[in-house]
Amino acid sequence: MNKILVFIINLICLSGYLAAQEPDSTFYEGNYSVAFDSIIIRGNDVTNDHIILRELTFAIGENVTQDDLNFNRERIYSLGLFTLVNLHPYRKNDLNFLLIDVKESWYIYPIPFAQLEDKDWKKISYGAFLIFRNFRGMNESIFARVSLGYDPSFLLSYFNPYLDRDEDIFFGVDLLYRTIANKSKIAQSIYGSSFDQKFITGQVTLGKRFGLYHRIRTDLSYRYIETPFYIRGISASDNRIDRVPAVALSYSYDTRDLVQFPKEGMFGFTQFQLNGFGLNDVNYFIFRVDFREYRKILGDLLAKWRFTTRIAAGKLVPYYDFSFIGFNERIRGYYNRLIEGHKSFLSSLEVFQPIIKDMNINLDFVPLIPDELLSYRIALYAQLFADTGTSQINGKPVSIRDLNTGFGIGLTFLVLPYNLLRIEYAFDEFFNPEIIIDVGISF
C-alpha cells in the first residue's frame, strides 16, 4: 500500500513538472555527474532565492552527483521553511539546468499549545504563542509566548540570520520572564522544602557564519534571579537577589544534512560563558562541549553517536546553574533519575533503520484549512540505543562505577516540518524497564 501511495504521489508531481517544461527538455536519471549552467527556483513565493542558494554545497559549473543533490535537498529542508523540496536536473538546448521546486509552509502561527517541561509528563505548561516566520522572505522570525501551568513564563524573541547579507552576520534579541521551580535536590535539602525562583533575562546575540559549516557567536546577557529567602549557594551573591551580567563566546561546526532528523554529517559545539565578573561577589564560568556524528552503515541502516559535557566552576556556582542530568539531558533507562554536580558527562550511541521511508503527503482536499498546513513529510524509524553518563561534585572523584547506563529499542515518527514523536522501551543495567514517550529527536 505504501509503495502504491508513493508511486501515485510521485506520478502526480512528475506529471505537473513535465507539463511546465519545454518539449525538448530531458531529465537526468540514475547515476550521473553533471555541471549545471543555471539553477532555477520555483515555488518560493515569499522566500528570497538567496536563502535557498546559500545552503547549496556546490556552485554553477561544478560537477554534481545524485548523492550531492540528495544531501542538498535535506539542507534546504533544514531551513524549516518548506513542506516539500525537490531537485530536478534536466537538459535543454545543450545546457544543463537544475530546478529547485519548493512548497512553502505556513509562516504565521497564532495558536494555543501544551508542552512538556524538562521532558516530564508531570510538568505540563500551556498557553498561547505567536510565531511570525520569514516575514520579509529572509528567514527572520518573531516569537512571542505566554505560558501558564508549570514554570509560567513570558518570552519575546527576534532572530535575523542575515543581518548583513554580504558578511553573513546574524543577530538576535531575547527577553524572558519566568518563574522556575527549583531543580536542585541539594538546594531543596538545605532549605527543607521546594521553592520557586523568579528569573528575568535579557540577551543580545551577534554572530557570523563562515562558509557553509562554521559559525561563531557572542551572547551578552543580564539575569535577575530572585529567591524568596537568602541562603549562600542557593543565591550566588550575598543577597537573596542575584544580578548577573554574562558574556558567552560560542563556535559551532555543522555538516548535518537534515537538522530536524540527521542521517549524515557532523555537529560540533563549544561555548565558554563568564558570569558576574566579580560584581556583587559573583564570579564563575560555564564551559560546554557537544559533539555528534551521523553516518550510513549499510544500505538504509544508519548510526549516530554523541558525547557532551558541561563544566561549571569558579568562586561559587549557585545550585540553579549546576550541571544536571535528568531534565533536558537524560539517560534512557534512568529517564526520571536526577543527577547534579559541577560537571556532567553524557554519551549516546544509536542505530536506526527506516520502516517507512520518507514520503510526502498532501491533504489539500481538506476544506477551509490553508494548503500550507496540509503538506507533510512523514517517515517511521526503528532504533536501538545505549546511553551512559553521570555528574560530579567538585572534589569528588568519578569512576566507571558512577556511570548510569541504559539501553533499549524504540520507534520515531516524523511529521516534518513540524515535529517528531518517540516511543521507547528502555532498561537500566539491572534490566529494570521503563517506557518513554517524548517529542523531538534524541540527539
WOBELKA-V967840 format. One record per residue. N is the residue number from 1. RES is the residue in one letter. SS is DSSP state (H for helix, E for strand, L for the rest). Layout:
N,RES,SS ; N,RES,SS
This chain:
1,M,L ; 2,N,H ; 3,K,H ; 4,I,H ; 5,L,H ; 6,V,H ; 7,F,H ; 8,I,H ; 9,I,H ; 10,N,H ; 11,L,H ; 12,I,H ; 13,C,H ; 14,L,H ; 15,S,H ; 16,G,H ; 17,Y,H ; 18,L,H ; 19,A,H ; 20,A,L ; 21,Q,L ; 22,E,L ; 23,P,L ; 24,D,L ; 25,S,L ; 26,T,E ; 27,F,E ; 28,Y,L ; 29,E,L ; 30,G,L ; 31,N,L ; 32,Y,L ; 33,S,E ; 34,V,E ; 35,A,E ; 36,F,L ; 37,D,L ; 38,S,E ; 39,I,E ; 40,I,E ; 41,I,E ; 42,R,E ; 43,G,L ; 44,N,L ; 45,D,L ; 46,V,L ; 47,T,L ; 48,N,L ; 49,D,H ; 50,H,H ; 51,I,H ; 52,I,H ; 53,L,H ; 54,R,L ; 55,E,L ; 56,L,L ; 57,T,L ; 58,F,L ; 59,A,L ; 60,I,L ; 61,G,L ; 62,E,L ; 63,N,E ; 64,V,E ; 65,T,E ; 66,Q,H ; 67,D,H ; 68,D,H ; 69,L,H ; 70,N,H ; 71,F,H ; 72,N,H ; 73,R,H ; 74,E,H ; 75,R,H ; 76,I,H ; 77,Y,H ; 78,S,L ; 79,L,L ; 80,G,L ; 81,L,L ; 82,F,E ; 83,T,E ; 84,L,E ; 85,V,E ; 86,N,E ; 87,L,E ; 88,H,E ; 89,P,E ; 90,Y,E ; 91,R,E ; 92,K,E ; 93,N,L ; 94,D,L ; 95,L,E ; 96,N,E ; 97,F,E ; 98,L,E ; 99,L,E ; 100,I,E ; 101,D,E ; 102,V,E ; 103,K,E ; 104,E,E ; 105,S,L ; 106,W,L ; 107,Y,L ; 108,I,E ; 109,Y,E ; 110,P,E ; 111,I,E ; 112,P,E ; 113,F,E ; 114,A,E ; 115,Q,E ; 116,L,E ; 117,E,E ; 118,D,L ; 119,K,L ; 120,D,E ; 121,W,E ; 122,K,E ; 123,K,E ; 124,I,E ; 125,S,E ; 126,Y,E ; 127,G,E ; 128,A,E ; 129,F,E ; 130,L,E ; 131,I,E ; 132,F,E ; 133,R,E ; 134,N,L ; 135,F,L ; 136,R,L ; 137,G,L ; 138,M,L ; 139,N,L ; 140,E,L ; 141,S,E ; 142,I,E ; 143,F,E ; 144,A,E ; 145,R,E ; 146,V,E ; 147,S,E ; 148,L,E ; 149,G,E ; 150,Y,L ; 151,D,L ; 152,P,L ; 153,S,E ; 154,F,E ; 155,L,E ; 156,L,E ; 157,S,E ; 158,Y,E ; 159,F,E ; 160,N,E ; 161,P,E ; 162,Y,E ; 163,L,E ; 164,D,E ; 165,R,L ; 166,D,L ; 167,E,L ; 168,D,L ; 169,I,E ; 170,F,E ; 171,F,E ; 172,G,E ; 173,V,E ; 174,D,E ; 175,L,E ; 176,L,E ; 177,Y,E ; 178,R,E ; 179,T,E ; 180,I,E ; 181,A,E ; 182,N,L ; 183,K,L ; 184,S,L ; 185,K,H ; 186,I,H ; 187,A,H ; 188,Q,H ; 189,S,H ; 190,I,H ; 191,Y,H ; 192,G,L ; 193,S,L ; 194,S,L ; 195,F,L ; 196,D,E ; 197,Q,E ; 198,K,E ; 199,F,E ; 200,I,E ; 201,T,E ; 202,G,E ; 203,Q,E ; 204,V,E ; 205,T,E ; 206,L,E ; 207,G,E ; 208,K,E ; 209,R,E ; 210,F,E ; 211,G,L ; 212,L,L ; 213,Y,L ; 214,H,E ; 215,R,E ; 216,I,E ; 217,R,E ; 218,T,E ; 219,D,E ; 220,L,E ; 221,S,E ; 222,Y,E ; 223,R,E ; 224,Y,E ; 225,I,E ; 226,E,E ; 227,T,E ; 228,P,L ; 229,F,L ; 230,Y,L ; 231,I,L ; 232,R,E ; 233,G,L ; 234,I,L ; 235,S,E ; 236,A,L ; 237,S,L ; 238,D,L ; 239,N,L ; 240,R,L ; 241,I,E ; 242,D,E ; 243,R,E ; 244,V,E ; 245,P,E ; 246,A,E ; 247,V,E ; 248,A,E ; 249,L,E ; 250,S,E ; 251,Y,E ; 252,S,E ; 253,Y,E ; 254,D,E ; 255,T,L ; 256,R,L ; 257,D,L ; 258,L,L ; 259,V,H ; 260,Q,H ; 261,F,H ; 262,P,L ; 263,K,L ; 264,E,L ; 265,G,E ; 266,M,E ; 267,F,E ; 268,G,E ; 269,F,E ; 270,T,E ; 271,Q,E ; 272,F,E ; 273,Q,E ; 274,L,E ; 275,N,E ; 276,G,L ; 277,F,L ; 278,G,L ; 279,L,H ; 280,N,H ; 281,D,H ; 282,V,L ; 283,N,L ; 284,Y,E ; 285,F,E ; 286,I,E ; 287,F,E ; 288,R,E ; 289,V,E ; 290,D,E ; 291,F,E ; 292,R,E ; 293,E,E ; 294,Y,E ; 295,R,E ; 296,K,E ; 297,I,E ; 298,L,E ; 299,G,L ; 300,D,L ; 301,L,E ; 302,L,E ; 303,A,E ; 304,K,E ; 305,W,E ; 306,R,E ; 307,F,E ; 308,T,E ; 309,T,E ; 310,R,E ; 311,I,E ; 312,A,E ; 313,A,E ; 314,G,E ; 315,K,L ; 316,L,L ; 317,V,L ; 318,P,L ; 319,Y,H ; 320,Y,H ; 321,D,H ; 322,F,L ; 323,S,E ; 324,F,E ; 325,I,E ; 326,G,L ; 327,F,L ; 328,N,L ; 329,E,L ; 330,R,L ; 331,I,L ; 332,R,L ; 333,G,L ; 334,Y,L ; 335,Y,L ; 336,N,L ; 337,R,L ; 338,L,L ; 339,I,E ; 340,E,E ; 341,G,E ; 342,H,L ; 343,K,E ; 344,S,E ; 345,F,E ; 346,L,E ; 347,S,E ; 348,S,E ; 349,L,E ; 350,E,E ; 351,V,E ; 352,F,E ; 353,Q,E ; 354,P,E ; 355,I,E ; 356,I,E ; 357,K,E ; 358,D,E ; 359,M,E ; 360,N,E ; 361,I,E ; 362,N,E ; 363,L,L ; 364,D,L ; 365,F,L ; 366,V,L ; 367,P,L ; 368,L,L ; 369,I,L ; 370,P,L ; 371,D,H ; 372,E,H ; 373,L,H ; 374,L,L ; 375,S,E ; 376,Y,E ; 377,R,E ; 378,I,E ; 379,A,E ; 380,L,E ; 381,Y,E ; 382,A,E ; 383,Q,E ; 384,L,E ; 385,F,E ; 386,A,E ; 387,D,E ; 388,T,E ; 389,G,E ; 390,T,E ; 391,S,E ; 392,Q,E ; 393,I,L ; 394,N,L ; 395,G,L ; 396,K,L ; 397,P,L ; 398,V,L ; 399,S,L ; 400,I,H ; 401,R,H ; 402,D,H ; 403,L,L ; 404,N,E ; 405,T,E ; 406,G,E ; 407,F,E ; 408,G,E ; 409,I,E ; 410,G,E ; 411,L,E ; 412,T,E ; 413,F,E ; 414,L,E ; 415,V,E ; 416,L,E ; 417,P,L ; 418,Y,L ; 419,N,E ; 420,L,E ; 421,L,E ; 422,R,E ; 423,I,E ; 424,E,E ; 425,Y,E ; 426,A,E ; 427,F,E ; 428,D,E ; 429,E,L ; 430,F,L ; 431,F,L ; 432,N,L ; 433,P,E ; 434,E,E ; 435,I,E ; 436,I,E ; 437,I,E ; 438,D,E ; 439,V,E ; 440,G,L ; 441,I,L ; 442,S,L ; 443,F,L
